[in-house]
Amino acid sequence: MQWVCNTHPCYICNLEGRLNYHQIQFHHLQGKYRVGALIRDDSVGVPLCFTCHSIFHKRGERLYWEEIGVDPKVYADELYKEWKEINANKTNKGRTSTS
């Protein structure tokens, strides 16, 4: 989901009132959001800056989301919906109508 990394700030920094667009990485949600042992689904992830991503992995995903009191799946779903709408619009612009 390079689109997310290029167009959205770090999710955690943004929650804390900072708009950080620096070194954004796409974090695939783990645990109950994962679709199998090794499968990473691009529809289930959030943008994180390098610093937050590092801290996040050191502390543990479930613990961190619980500490900040956020369900990241809600935001991941919003991002995926936005991405699908953008792609649908691109597809529709490429089609020509015949009258």
Number of C-alpha atoms within 10 A of each C-alpha: 19 11 10 20 20 14 10 17 22 26 21 22 16 14 11 9 8 12 14 16 19 14 14 24 21 20 19 18 21 17 10 9 14 15 13 11 8 7 10 16 15 15 18 24 24 29 28 27 21 15 13 17 18 11 12 18 11 10 10 10 16 15 11 15 14 10 9 11 9 13 11 16 16 11 16 21 15 13 21 18 12 13 16 12 12 12 11 12 11 11 10 11 9 9 8 7 6 4 3
